[in-house]
C-alpha cells in the first residue's frame, strides 16, 4: 500500500540525516530478490543503460508522451525513480483506509498533518493540511492542484483553502510531492505540491458506470450523514471520450448543529485529433454549505464536548470552472502542450461575536484566469540524453472582500467595507532532465514576476506591490539497482505578499516575499513484495510574513523565521503467495519533525500546531473475496501558541494539546457475479478515543475530534 509511507511508534527524540544514510546503506546491499520479484531492468518510464551488440552501453529514456501528466515529461508513472519525497495514494487505497474526508487520507502520508484549528474546522468547506511542521490552517504553504490546475480561489492573492472546492468521492488519486517538484509549480510550494486527480475518462468503447452510497453513523454526538458518488464514461468511435462525475453529501457530523450539504459535479472530455494529438478539458461546478459549531471552554467541553454554542455560524461557497488543454506529441523527441483555465468563486462566512449580539458576514468574490504553454525537446550530447522543457504561465486574479455586521436583536445591517483586489502574475521556467547511465540530474529555474494591488473602497486608499524572484532547483537520482533509487534535491520557494497583507505595506514596512530553502536526501526501494522509503530533510523558512499579535487593525510584518528538520520512513511488505501468510500485507510509516522558531522573543521554541512524531501502522488481509483492514494513526502532542504555553487556561485558547491514537477496522466483500462491486462495513476510532484540537481564531476553544463511527458502503459497477 502507498500508506506504507507512514511512521513507527514514538521512539526517538533526536534524529538526524545520518539515520537516513544508515538506511540507504542497508538498502544498497545486493538485491537478493528472486527473478519473479524483481521488476524488469528497463521499465518505462524509468530510463536506464542497456547493452548494444558491440558491447557498449547507451542511455535509453522512456517515451516523451505525457498526456495528463502534471509533473512533466517522464514522471507520469515514475514514482519509483522520482528524485524527491513523493507519495501517490490511489482510489483503492483511499477506499480501504475508511477515510471520510481528504484530511483523513492525507494524515496517513509521511510528513503531512491535518490540523483542524480554523473557523471552519471539521467541516467540508476548508482544507487544513500542513507539511513538515508548516502551518496547516487552510493549507497556505503548499501548491494545491486539481488535475494540474490551481485549486485556490486566488493562487497568489489568497492561497489559503478556507474554501476548497473538491470532494473525496471524485478523486482517482492524490499525488503528494513534498519536495523535488518545485521548479514548474508555484508560487507557494515550500510545503510541496499536492495534486488531486479526478477519475479518468475510459479508454474503451461502451458504457463504464458505477455508483456508491455510504452511510456514516457516529455513536456519540448523535450525528449521521450520507455520501454518494456516480460515474458515467465512454470512449466513442469518433475519438471523443466523455465522463460525468458527481459526488454529494448530506447530513451532519458529530457535533450538534454541524449540518452539511455538498454537490461536486464535473464533465470531462477528450478528443483525439490525430494519433499524436488531442484536445481535452473539464467543466465543473461545486457548492457547499456547512454549519460550524466552533470552540468550547474547558467547562463546556467537560459538560458535553459535542454541544454547539454557536448555532448561527456557517460557511458556504460556490465555484464554476472550466479548463481546456491541447497536447501534441510532435515526434519521439518533441512535445507541445498548452492549458488554459477560468473559474469564478464565491464564499461567505457568518460568525457571531463574543458578546453574541452581532453576526459578521464576510462575502468574497473571485475570478481567476490562467494560461500555460510549454514545449519539451529531447536531444543527445555524446553519452548524455536531455529532455529540456521551457514553459510560461500567466495568471490573472480579480476579486473583492466584503464585510458587514447584522445586529441580531434588531436585524439592522451596518455599513459594508469593501476591498478590490487585483493580481497579474507571470512565471517562466526551464528545466533539463539529463540522463547519463544510471544517473538522472534535473537542474532548473523559475522566475516569478507579480504585480498586486488592493483598493480600500471606503477610505479610497490603494496598496500596491511588485515582486520579482528567481527560484533555482536541482534534483539528482541514482538508479543503483532495478529496485533501488537514491536521490537528493535542493529547491527554493517563496510566497508573495497576499491580499490581506497589503494593507500593512508602507515605506517603513516594505513587505517582501517569503523565502524558503529545502534540502533532502533519501532512498526508495520497490519490488514485487517490498516498498521501503526513507527521507531526511532540512528546511529553512526565512522572511516569513506574520500577523502581529494584539494589534488592531491586523498588521503584518516580515519577522518570522523557522527551521524544519526531520526524517520520514515507510515500509510495506506483502507476504509471498506460497507462504503460510499469503494474502497478508503489513505496512508502517513513521515521521519525526522538529520545527523551531528562529526569530524574536520565542526563538528556540516549537512552531505551533504540529506534532513532532506521527505514525501509521496497519495490516491488510485478502482471502476468498474478502479484504480485512486494521490500522492505527497517531500524533504526539502540540503547542497552540508561539510561547509554547503548557497549562491550559479556562477559555481553552492556549495550552498544550494532548497527543492521541485512533484505531480503524474494515471488512470488504466482493459481490460474486458482479465484477467490481463490493459491500464494505467499518469502524473508525473503534476504541472511541476522545481527543481534541484547539481553534484560536474568531471562535476559539477546544474542538472535539470524531468519535467512534460505524459506516456501511455499497459500490456497484455496471
Residue pairs with C-beta under 8 A, 6 or more apart in sequence:
1 93
1 96
1 572
1 585
1 587
1 618
1 620
2 87
2 88
2 89
2 90
2 93
2 531
2 572
3 89
3 93
3 97
3 108
3 109
3 572
3 587
3 589
3 616
3 618
3 631
4 531
4 532
4 533
4 570
4 571
4 572
4 587
4 588
4 589
5 87
5 109
5 110
5 533
5 568
5 570
5 589
6 108
6 109
6 110
6 570
6 587
6 588
6 589
6 590
6 591
6 614
6 615
6 616
6 617
6 618
6 633
7 110
7 568
7 569
7 588
7 589
7 590
7 591
7 592
7 613
7 614
7 615
7 616
7 634
8 569
8 588
8 589
8 590
8 615
8 617
9 590
9 615
9 617
9 634
10 613
10 615
10 634
10 636
11 590
12 19
12 592
13 612
15 536
15 566
15 567
15 592
16 536
16 565
16 567
17 521
17 536
17 538
17 567
19 534
19 536
19 567
20 521
20 522
20 523
20 534
20 535
20 536
20 567
21 521
21 536
23 523
23 532
23 534
23 569
24 486
24 521
24 522
24 523
24 534
27 484
27 523
27 525
27 532
27 534
28 480
28 484
28 486
28 523
30 481
31 38
31 481
31 482
31 483
31 484
31 527
33 483
33 527
33 528
33 529
33 530
36 528
37 527
37 528
37 529
38 482
38 483
38 527
38 528
39 482
39 483
39 526
39 527
39 528
40 482
41 48
41 50
41 482
42 48
42 50
42 60
43 482
44 62
44 63
44 77
45 62
45 63
45 74
45 75
45 76
45 77
45 78
45 81
46 62
46 78
46 80
46 81
46 479
47 59
47 60
47 61
47 62
47 74
47 385
47 435
47 440
48 59
48 60
48 438
48 479
49 57
49 58
49 59
49 60
49 437
49 438
50 57
50 58
50 60
51 57
52 58
57 437
58 383
59 383
59 384
59 385
59 435
59 436
59 437
61 74
61 378
61 385
61 387
61 435
62 74
62 78
63 332
64 73
64 74
64 329
64 332
64 333
64 334
64 335
64 376
64 378
64 387
65 329
65 335
66 72
66 73
66 74
66 75
66 76
66 327
66 335
66 337
66 376
67 278
67 280
67 327
67 329
68 76
68 200
68 280
69 75
69 76
70 145
70 147
70 148
70 175
70 195
70 197
71 175
71 177
71 181
71 184
71 195
72 184
72 374
72 376
72 389
72 431
73 335
73 376
73 387
73 389
73 433
74 387
74 433
75 82
79 86
79 87
79 88
79 524
80 485
80 524
80 526
81 440
81 477
81 479
81 485
81 524
82 177
82 180
82 477
82 485
82 487
82 524
83 180
83 440
83 442
83 475
83 476
83 477
83 485
83 487
83 488
83 489
84 177
84 178
84 179
84 180
84 181
84 475
84 487
84 489
84 520
84 522
85 110
85 111
85 177
85 178
85 179
85 180
85 192
85 520
85 522
85 533
85 535
85 537
85 568
86 175
86 176
86 177
86 178
86 180
86 181
87 109
87 110
87 175
87 176
87 178
87 570
88 173
88 174
88 175
88 176
89 105
89 108
89 109
89 173
89 174
89 176
90 172
90 173
91 171
91 172
91 173
91 199
94 105
94 168
94 171
94 174
95 668
95 680
95 715
96 620
96 627
96 629
96 666
96 668
97 104
97 105
97 108
97 629
97 631
97 664
98 104
98 629
98 664
98 666
98 682
98 684
98 711
99 105
99 168
100 168
100 216
100 227
100 684
100 706
100 709
100 711
101 124
101 168
102 127
102 164
102 166
102 168
102 171
102 174
102 196
103 114
103 116
103 127
103 128
103 129
104 114
105 168
105 174
106 112
106 114
106 129
106 174
106 176
106 194
107 113
107 114
107 614
107 633
107 635
108 589
108 616
108 633
109 174
109 176
110 178
110 533
110 535
110 568
110 569
110 570
110 589
110 590
110 591
111 131
111 132
111 178
111 535
111 537
111 566
111 568
111 591
111 593
112 129
112 130
112 131
112 176
112 178
113 129
113 130
113 131
113 136
113 610
113 611
113 614
113 635
114 128
114 129
114 130
114 136
115 128
115 129
115 130
115 135
115 136
115 137
115 609
115 610
115 693
116 122
116 128
116 693
116 695
116 703
116 705
117 128
117 136
117 137
117 609
117 640
117 693
117 694
117 695
117 696
117 697
117 703
118 126
118 128
118 137
118 138
118 162
118 695
118 697
119 162
119 292
119 294
119 313
119 315
119 349
119 351
119 695
119 697
119 698
119 699
120 126
120 162
120 290
120 292
120 315
120 349
121 128
121 292
121 693
121 695
121 703
122 253
122 255
122 258
122 292
122 293
122 703
123 253
123 258
123 260
123 290
123 291
123 292
123 315
124 167
124 249
124 260
124 262
124 288
124 290
125 162
125 163
125 164
125 288
125 290
125 292
125 315
125 316
125 317
125 347
126 138
126 161
126 162
126 163
126 164
126 315
127 138
127 139
127 144
127 161
127 164
127 166
128 136
128 137
128 138
128 139
128 161
129 136
129 139
129 142
129 191
129 194
130 136
130 137
130 139
130 141
130 191
130 609
130 610
131 141
131 142
131 178
131 191
131 192
132 178
132 191
132 192
132 537
132 539
132 564
132 566
132 593
132 595
133 562
133 564
133 566
133 593
133 594
133 595
133 607
133 610
134 141
134 142
134 190
134 191
134 541
134 564
134 595
134 607
134 610
135 141
135 607
135 608
135 609
136 609
136 610
137 160
137 609
137 697
138 160
138 161
138 162
139 159
139 160
139 161
139 164
139 191
140 159
140 160
140 161
140 188
140 495
141 188
141 190
141 191
141 495
142 188
142 189
142 190
142 191
142 192
142 193
142 194
143 150
143 155
143 159
143 185
143 186
143 187
143 188
143 189
143 192
143 193
143 194
144 150
144 151
144 152
144 161
144 164
144 193
144 194
144 195
144 196
145 151
145 185
145 193
145 194
145 195
145 196
146 165
146 166
146 195
146 196
146 198
147 195
147 196
147 197
147 198
147 282
147 323
148 195
148 339
149 321
149 323
149 339
149 341
149 370
150 341
150 368
150 370
150 395
151 161
151 164
151 165
151 166
151 196
152 158
152 159
152 160
152 161
153 163
153 319
153 343
153 345
153 347
153 364
153 366
153 368
153 399
154 366
154 368
154 397
154 399
154 421
154 423
154 499
155 187
155 368
155 395
155 397
155 425
156 187
156 395
156 397
156 423
156 425
156 450
156 452
156 496
156 498
157 397
157 399
157 421
157 423
157 452
157 498
157 499
158 366
158 399
158 421
158 498
158 499
158 500
159 187
159 188
159 495
159 498
162 315
162 347
162 349
163 288
163 315
163 317
163 319
163 345
163 347
165 264
165 284
165 286
165 288
165 317
165 319
165 321
165 345
166 196
166 264
166 286
167 247
167 248
167 249
167 262
167 264
167 286
168 247
169 212
169 227
169 228
169 229
169 247
169 248
169 264
170 198
170 199
170 229
170 245
170 246
170 247
170 264
170 266
171 196
171 197
171 198
171 199
172 197
172 198
172 199
172 200
173 197
174 194
174 195
174 196
174 197
175 194
175 195
175 197
176 192
176 193
176 194
177 192
177 193
177 194
177 195
178 191
178 192
178 520
178 535
178 537
178 568
179 192
179 489
179 491
179 518
179 520
179 537
180 475
180 487
180 489
180 491
180 520
181 189
181 192
181 193
182 189
182 193
182 446
182 471
182 473
182 491
182 492
182 493
182 518
183 429
183 431
183 444
183 445
183 446
183 471
183 473
183 491
184 389
184 391
184 429
184 431
184 444
184 446
185 193
186 427
186 446
186 448
186 471
186 493
186 494
187 425
187 427
187 448
187 450
187 493
187 494
187 495
187 496
188 493
188 494
188 495
188 496
188 514
189 491
189 493
190 493
190 494
190 495
190 514
190 516
190 518
190 539
190 541
198 245
198 266
198 268
198 282
199 231
199 233
199 243
199 245
200 243
201 233
201 235
201 241
201 242
201 243
201 268
201 269
201 270
202 208
202 233
202 234
202 235
202 241
202 243
203 235
203 241
204 235
205 234
205 235
205 236
205 237
206 234
207 232
207 233
207 234
207 718
208 231
208 232
208 233
208 234
208 718
209 230
209 231
209 232
209 233
209 717
209 718
210 230
210 231
210 676
210 715
210 716
210 717
210 718
211 228
211 229
211 230
211 231
211 715
211 716
212 228
212 229
212 713
212 714
212 715
212 716
213 226
213 227
213 228
213 713
213 714
214 226
214 227
214 228
214 711
214 712
214 713
214 714
215 224
215 225
215 226
215 711
215 712
215 713
216 224
216 225
216 226
216 227
216 251
216 709
216 710
216 711
217 223
217 224
217 709
217 710
217 711
218 224
218 253
218 254
218 706
218 707
218 708
218 709
219 688
219 707
219 708
219 709
219 710
220 254
220 306
220 688
220 707
220 708
221 253
221 254
221 255
221 256
221 306
221 707
222 256
222 306
223 251
223 252
223 253
223 254
223 255
223 258
224 251
224 252
225 249
225 250
225 251
225 252
225 253
225 260
226 249
226 250
226 251
227 247
227 248
227 249
228 247
228 248
228 249
229 245
229 246
229 247
229 248
230 244
230 245
230 246
230 247
231 243
231 244
231 245
231 246
232 243
232 244
233 241
233 242
233 243
233 244
233 268
234 241
234 242
234 243
235 241
236 242
239 271
239 272
239 273
240 269
240 270
240 271
240 272
241 269
241 270
241 271
241 272
242 267
242 268
242 269
243 266
243 267
243 268
243 269
244 265
244 266
244 267
244 268
245 264
245 265
245 266
245 267
245 268
246 263
246 264
246 265
246 266
247 262
247 264
248 262
248 263
248 264
249 260
249 261
249 262
250 260
250 261
250 262
251 259
251 260
252 258
252 259
252 260
252 291
253 260
253 706
254 306
254 704
254 706
254 707
254 709
255 293
255 306
255 307
255 308
255 704
256 293
256 306
256 307
256 308
257 291
257 293
257 308
257 311
258 290
258 291
258 292
258 293
258 308
259 290
259 291
260 288
260 289
260 290
260 291
261 287
261 288
261 289
261 290
262 286
262 287
262 288
263 285
263 286
263 287
263 288
264 284
264 285
264 286
265 284
265 285
265 286
266 282
266 283
266 284
266 285
267 282
267 283
267 284
268 280
268 281
268 282
269 280
269 281
269 282
270 278
270 279
270 280
271 278
271 279
271 280
272 278
273 279
276 328
276 329
276 330
277 326
277 327
277 328
277 329
278 326
278 327
279 324
279 325
279 326
280 324
280 325
280 326
280 327
281 322
281 323
281 324
281 325
282 321
282 322
282 323
283 321
283 322
284 319
284 320
284 321
284 322
285 318
285 319
285 320
285 321
286 317
286 318
286 319
286 321
287 316
287 317
287 318
287 319
288 315
288 316
288 317
288 318
289 314
289 315
289 316
290 314
290 315
290 316
291 311
291 313
291 314
292 310
292 313
292 314
292 315
292 699
293 307
293 308
293 309
293 310
293 311
293 313
293 703
294 308
294 309
294 310
294 313
294 695
294 699
294 701
294 703
295 652
295 653
295 694
295 695
295 699
295 700
295 701
295 702
295 703
296 305
296 307
296 309
296 652
296 701
296 702
296 703
296 704
297 650
297 651
297 652
297 701
297 702
298 648
298 650
298 651
298 652
298 702
299 650
300 307
300 309
300 701
301 652
301 692
301 701
301 702
301 704
305 690
305 692
305 702
305 704
306 704
306 707
310 351
310 352
310 699
312 350
312 352
312 359
312 408
313 349
313 350
313 351
313 352
313 699
314 349
314 350
315 347
315 348
315 349
315 350
316 347
316 348
317 345
317 346
317 347
317 348
318 345
318 346
318 347
319 343
319 344
319 345
319 346
320 343
320 344
320 345
321 341
321 342
321 343
321 344
322 341
322 342
322 343
323 339
323 340
323 341
323 342
324 339
324 340
324 341
325 337
325 338
325 339
325 340
326 337
326 338
326 339
327 335
327 336
327 337
328 335
328 336
328 337
329 335
330 336
332 378
333 377
333 378
333 379
334 375
334 376
334 377
334 378
335 375
335 376
336 373
336 374
336 375
336 376
337 373
337 374
337 375
338 371
338 372
338 373
338 374
339 371
339 372
339 373
340 369
340 370
340 371
340 372
341 368
341 369
341 370
341 371
342 367
342 368
342 369
342 370
343 366
343 367
343 368
344 365
344 366
344 367
345 365
345 366
345 367
345 368
346 363
346 364
346 365
346 366
347 363
347 364
348 361
348 362
348 363
348 364
349 361
349 362
350 359
350 360
350 361
351 359
351 360
351 362
351 698
351 699
352 358
352 359
352 360
352 408
352 699
353 359
353 360
353 405
356 408
357 407
357 408
357 409
358 405
358 406
358 407
358 408
359 405
359 406
359 408
360 403
360 404
360 405
360 698
361 402
361 403
361 404
361 405
361 406
362 401
362 402
362 403
363 402
364 399
364 400
364 401
364 402
365 399
365 400
366 397
366 398
366 399
367 397
367 398
367 399
368 395
368 396
368 397
368 398
369 395
369 396
370 393
370 394
370 395
370 396
371 393
371 394
372 391
372 392
372 393
372 394
373 391
373 392
374 389
374 390
374 391
374 392
375 389
375 390
375 391
376 387
376 388
376 389
377 387
377 388
378 385
378 386
378 387
378 388
379 385
379 386
379 388
380 386
383 436
383 437
384 434
384 435
384 436
385 434
385 435
385 436
386 432
386 433
386 434
386 435
387 432
387 433
388 430
388 431
388 432
389 429
389 430
389 431
389 432
389 433
390 428
390 429
390 430
391 428
391 429
391 430
392 426
392 427
392 428
392 429
393 425
393 426
393 427
393 428
393 429
394 424
394 425
394 426
394 427
395 423
395 424
395 425
396 423
396 424
396 425
397 421
397 422
397 423
397 424
397 425
398 421
398 422
399 420
399 421
399 499
400 418
400 419
400 420
400 421
401 418
401 419
401 421
401 499
401 500
402 416
402 417
402 418
402 419
403 416
403 417
404 413
404 414
404 415
404 416
404 417
405 413
405 414
406 412
406 413
406 414
407 414
415 458
417 456
417 457
417 458
418 457
418 458
419 454
419 455
419 456
419 457
419 499
420 454
420 455
420 457
421 452
421 453
421 454
421 455
421 499
422 452
422 453
422 454
423 450
423 451
423 452
423 453
423 499
424 450
424 451
425 448
425 449
425 450
425 451
425 496
426 448
426 449
426 450
427 446
427 447
427 448
427 449
428 446
428 447
429 444
429 445
429 446
429 447
430 444
430 445
431 442
431 443
431 444
431 445
431 473
432 442
432 443
432 444
433 440
433 441
433 442
434 440
434 441
434 442
434 443
438 478
438 479
438 480
439 476
439 477
439 478
439 479
440 475
440 476
440 477
440 478
440 479
441 474
441 475
441 476
442 474
442 475
442 476
443 472
443 473
443 474
444 472
444 473
444 474
445 470
445 471
445 472
445 473
446 470
446 471
446 473
447 468
447 469
447 470
447 471
448 467
448 468
448 469
448 471
448 494
448 496
449 466
449 467
449 468
450 465
450 466
450 467
450 468
450 496
451 464
451 465
451 466
452 464
452 465
452 466
452 467
452 496
452 497
452 499
452 502
453 462
453 463
453 464
453 465
453 502
454 462
454 463
454 464
454 499
454 502
454 503
455 461
455 462
455 463
456 462
456 463
456 503
463 502
463 503
463 505
464 502
464 505
465 496
465 497
465 502
465 505
465 511
467 494
467 496
467 497
467 512
467 513
469 494
469 513
469 515
471 491
471 492
471 493
471 494
472 492
473 489
473 490
473 491
473 492
474 489
474 490
474 491
475 487
475 488
475 489
476 487
476 488
476 489
477 485
477 486
477 487
477 488
478 485
478 486
478 487
479 485
480 486
483 525
483 526
483 527
484 523
484 524
484 525
485 523
485 524
485 525
486 522
486 523
487 521
487 522
487 523
487 524
488 519
488 520
488 521
488 522
489 518
489 519
489 520
490 517
490 518
490 519
491 517
491 518
492 515
492 516
492 517
492 518
493 515
493 516
493 517
493 518
494 513
494 514
494 515
494 516
495 513
495 514
495 545
496 513
497 505
497 511
497 512
497 513
497 545
498 545
500 554
500 556
501 511
501 545
501 556
502 511
503 553
503 554
504 511
504 554
504 555
504 556
504 557
505 511
509 557
511 545
511 556
511 557
511 558
512 543
512 558
513 543
514 541
514 542
514 543
514 544
514 545
514 558
515 541
515 542
515 543
516 539
516 540
516 541
516 542
517 539
517 540
517 542
518 537
518 538
518 539
518 540
519 537
519 538
519 539
520 535
520 536
520 537
520 538
521 535
521 536
522 533
522 534
522 535
522 536
522 568
523 533
523 534
524 532
524 533
525 531
525 532
525 533
528 574
529 573
529 574
529 575
529 576
530 571
530 572
530 573
530 574
531 570
531 571
531 572
532 570
532 571
532 572
533 568
533 569
533 570
534 567
534 568
534 569
534 570
535 567
535 568
535 569
536 566
536 567
537 564
537 565
537 566
537 567
537 568
538 563
538 564
538 565
539 563
539 564
539 565
540 561
540 562
540 563
540 564
541 560
541 561
541 562
541 563
541 564
542 561
543 558
543 561
544 558
544 559
544 560
544 561
544 562
545 556
545 557
545 558
545 560
546 556
546 557
546 559
546 560
547 554
547 555
547 556
548 555
548 556
548 557
548 559
559 599
559 600
560 597
560 599
560 600
561 597
561 598
561 599
562 595
562 596
562 597
562 598
562 607
563 595
563 596
563 598
564 593
564 594
564 595
564 596
564 607
565 593
565 594
566 591
566 592
566 593
566 594
567 591
567 592
568 589
568 590
568 591
569 589
569 590
569 591
570 587
570 588
570 589
571 587
571 588
571 589
572 585
572 586
572 587
573 585
573 586
573 587
574 584
574 585
575 581
575 582
575 583
575 584
575 585
575 586
576 582
583 621
583 622
583 623
584 619
584 620
584 621
585 619
585 620
585 621
585 622
586 618
586 619
586 620
587 616
587 617
587 618
587 619
587 620
588 615
588 616
588 617
588 618
589 615
589 616
589 617
590 613
590 614
590 615
591 613
591 614
591 615
592 612
592 613
593 610
593 611
593 612
593 613
593 614
594 612
595 606
595 607
595 610
596 604
596 605
596 606
596 607
597 603
597 604
597 605
597 606
597 607
597 642
602 642
602 643
602 644
605 639
605 642
605 643
605 644
606 612
606 639
606 644
607 642
608 638
608 639
608 640
608 641
608 642
609 638
609 639
609 640
610 638
611 635
611 636
611 637
611 638
611 659
612 636
613 634
613 635
613 636
613 659
614 633
614 634
614 635
614 636
615 633
615 634
616 631
616 632
616 633
616 634
617 631
617 632
618 629
618 630
618 631
618 632
619 629
619 630
619 631
620 627
620 628
620 629
621 627
621 628
622 628
625 669
625 670
625 672
626 667
626 668
626 669
626 670
627 666
627 667
627 668
627 670
628 666
628 667
628 668
629 664
629 665
629 666
629 667
629 668
630 663
630 664
630 665
630 666
631 663
631 664
632 661
632 662
632 663
632 664
633 661
633 662
633 664
634 659
634 660
634 661
634 662
635 659
635 660
636 659
637 656
637 657
637 658
637 659
638 656
638 657
638 659
639 645
639 656
639 657
640 653
640 654
640 655
640 656
640 657
640 694
640 696
641 654
641 696
643 654
645 654
645 655
645 656
646 655
646 656
647 655
647 656
648 654
648 655
648 656
649 655
651 700
651 701
652 694
652 700
652 701
652 702
653 694
653 696
653 700
653 701
654 696
655 694
657 692
657 693
657 694
658 691
660 689
660 691
660 705
661 689
662 684
662 685
662 687
662 689
662 691
662 705
663 685
663 686
663 687
663 689
664 682
664 683
664 684
664 685
664 686
665 682
665 683
665 686
666 680
666 681
666 682
666 683
667 680
667 681
667 682
668 678
668 679
668 680
669 678
669 679
669 680
670 677
670 678
671 677
671 678
671 679
674 716
674 717
675 717
676 715
676 717
677 714
677 715
677 716
677 717
678 714
678 715
679 712
679 713
679 714
679 715
680 711
680 712
680 713
680 714
680 715
681 710
681 711
681 712
681 713
682 710
682 711
682 713
683 708
683 709
683 710
684 706
684 708
684 709
684 711
685 705
685 706
685 707
685 708
685 709
686 708
687 708
688 707
688 708
689 705
690 704
690 705
690 707
691 704
691 705
692 702
692 703
692 704
692 705
693 702
693 703
693 705
694 700
694 701
694 702
694 703
695 701
695 703
